[in-house]
Amino acid sequence: MSRLEGRTAVITGGATGIGFASAKRFVEEGAFVFLFGRTRSRLDEAVAKLGPHARAVAGSITETADLDRLFETVRAERGRVDILLANAAISEPTPLGQIAPEQFDRVFGANVKGLLLTVQGALPLMGKGGSIILTGSSASVKAFPNFSLYAATKAAVRSFARSWTPELADRGIRVNVLSPGGTRTEKALELMGDEGIEALRGATPIGRVADPDEIGAVAAFLASRDSRFMAGSEVFADGGIAQV
């Protein structure tokens, strides 16, 4: 497959989970991928697996200096961004009544402000045919106990896609949201454990949680010209959990 041949992609939160699975698929389909994340050792491991068509830059989406360094590296080495997968996010499950102000600032700072800064940083390098993919969540439309803070950030992400679509239409840049359901990633296991993953499996109509590669396949579709008539859309890859 070569749907992404010659294209340059940037993926935040790209060292593990859905970000890495998407990077793997992008490279397989011909793209050169820049991975951005906070942990250098994880990034180096990811690049070693992906091969010569991947490059890592360490930093945080909440730090404008780090994002400036990321996009200056992309500019110097590739000259442009064709695909941006704004995937980095954090989740701190906490019941209502126990959410601290600093926790609110931390989660919204990463998932909303950090995503905004990421997109704004990429825009000067993007042109006609560009695809921006924002990672949302089925939690934005389906209630999960203790995840209200995370869900609210993902609802904001969905709103961004709606607002940015007409703003970027004249530049030929599309914005869409990819919203996974339960996915077996290291982060999900850390947050919910095997018992939580099993509960998600039981609540998912097709009877299982996703493999990250399945979400990466949808990301590749949204990155490619196969989705060229899609803008402002939200694609749920959730096994039906928020659909029925």
N, C-alpha and C positions, 0 to 999 in steps of 0.2 A: 504494500500500500504506500502511496506517496501523496496523499491529499494535502500534506503540509510541506511539501518539498520546497526548500529554500527559505522558509519562513522563520522568523525569530520570535521566540516565546519567552515570557517572563512569568514565573510561578512563585508566588509567595507561600510560605509554609510548604516548601517543595521537597523537603528532605525525607519525609515519611508519609504514610497514610495515603489519602486521596491525592495530595499534591505530588508525591513521588509516583504514584500509579499513573497520574495524568502525564507527568514528564516522560515516563517510560513510553507511553502510547504516542506522545508527540514526536519523540525521537524516532520511534519505529515508522512513523508516517512522514519522516523527512525533515522535521524541524530541528533547529538549534535552540537549546533551552538554557536559560539562566535560572538557577535555583536561588531563592533568597530565604534565609531563615536565621534563627538566633544561635544555633549550636554548630560550630565549625566542624566538629568530629562527625556529626550526622551528615552534614552537607558533603564532606569529603567521601564518606562511605557511599552516598547516593551517586556522586559523580563517577566514582570508580565502577559502579554497576552500570551506569548509563553509557560510559565511553566518551569518545572524543567530541561528540556533539552536545556536550553539556558543560556548563561552567557554574561555579558556585560563588556567591557573594554573601558574606555573613553580616547580619545586622537585624534591627528591629523595625517593624512598620510604624512604630510609635515615635521613632526618631527621624526627623527630617534630614539630618546630616547623613544618616545611614542610607536613606532612600536616595538622596542626591548622589551618593557614592555608587549605589547600584546602577542608576540610570546613566551616570557618566561612564561607567564601565561598559554598559550596553552601547552607548553612543560611540565610544572609542573603538570597540571591537566589531560591532555589527551595523551601526549607523541608524538603526530603527527598531521599533517594536511592532510586530504584526499581531501578536496575540498576548493578551494579559489575562492570566488567571489569578484573580485576587482571592486567594484561598486561606491565608493565615487568619486564625481566630483562636480565641480561648473560651473555655467554659468552666464555670465554677458553680456546680449545682448547690443551691442553698434555698431552704424554705423561706417563704414570705414571713417577715417578722425578724429574720436574722441577717438580712442583707445589709452590709455596712456601707456607708457612703464611699469609702475608699475602694470597696469592691465594685460598686457601680462605676466609679471612674475608671477602674482598671479594665473591666470588661467592655464598657462602651468605648474606652480609649483605644483598645486594640481592634475590636470588631467593627466599629463605625468610623471613628476618627482615623484610625490607621488605614482602613480600606479607602477612605476618601483621599488621604494623603498619597496612597499608592497610585490611585487612578490619576490624580492630578500630576504626579511625578512622571507618569508614563506618557501623558497626552502630547507633550511637545515632540515625542519620537514616533507618534502614531499618525497614519494617514489613511487615505481611501482604501477600503477593504479590511481595515483593522477590526479585530474582535475582542471585546472586553467581556470576560466571564466572571461573574461575582458568585462566590459560593454562598448559597443560602442554606436553608434547612427546612425539613418538614415540620420542625418545631415551631416555625413562624405561624403555622395555620392549625396545628393540632397540639392540644395541651399535654404536657408531660410534667408531672409533679416535680417541683424544685428547680425547674429549668426556665422560670419566667424571665429572668434577666437575660439569659442567652437568647431566648425566643424573641424578646423585644429588639435585640440588636439585629437579628436576622430579618425581622419585619422592616427595620430601617433600611437594610440592604436591598430588600425588594422595592422599597419606595425610591431609593436611589436609581435603580434601573429604569423605572418609569420616567422619572424626571430627566435623566441624562439622555434618554433615547432621542427626544426631539432636539435637545441641545446639540447633539453630535451628528444629527442626520445630515446636515450640510457638508460635514467633513467625511462622510461615508464610513463612519465608525459605528458598529453595532454594539449594543450592550444587552446581555441576557443574564439570567440567574439560573444556576444549576443547584437544585435543592435535593440533597440525598436524604434518605431515611437512615435506618440503622445500618451501620457499616462496620465490619470487623477490622478496626484499626487499633494500633497500640494505644492511642489516646482514649478511644472508647472503652477499651478494656481497663485502663487506669481509672477512668471516671466511674464506670458502672460495674466492672467485674464480670465474671462469667454469668453470674445470676442475672444481672441487669441485661446483658446481651441476650440471654435466653428468654427473658420477658419480652424484649423487643421482637425476637423471632416469633414468639407466640402471638404477638399482636399484629404481625405483618401478614396481610392476606395471602401472599404467595408462599408463606411458611418458612422463611429464612431471612437472614440479614444479607446485605450485599458484601461482595468482595470488592476491595478498593479498585481493582482493575475494571469492574463493571461501571463504576462511576467515571473512571478515566476515559472509557470508551465514549461516554456521553459528552465529556469535556472536549474530546477530539472532534466530535460531530459539531459542537457549537463553535469550535475554533475554525472549522473548515468552511469552504464555499457550499457544502451540502446544506448548510443552515442559512444561506445568504438572504433569505426572505424573512428571517426571524429577527425581531428587534423588540426590546422591552418585554420579552417573554420570560416566563419561569418554567423550567423543565424539572418535573419531579421524577427523580430516579429513586423511588422509595418503596418499591414492592407493593404499593397501594395503601400504605398505612395512613396517609393523610387524604386519600381519595375516596374511600368507600366507608 
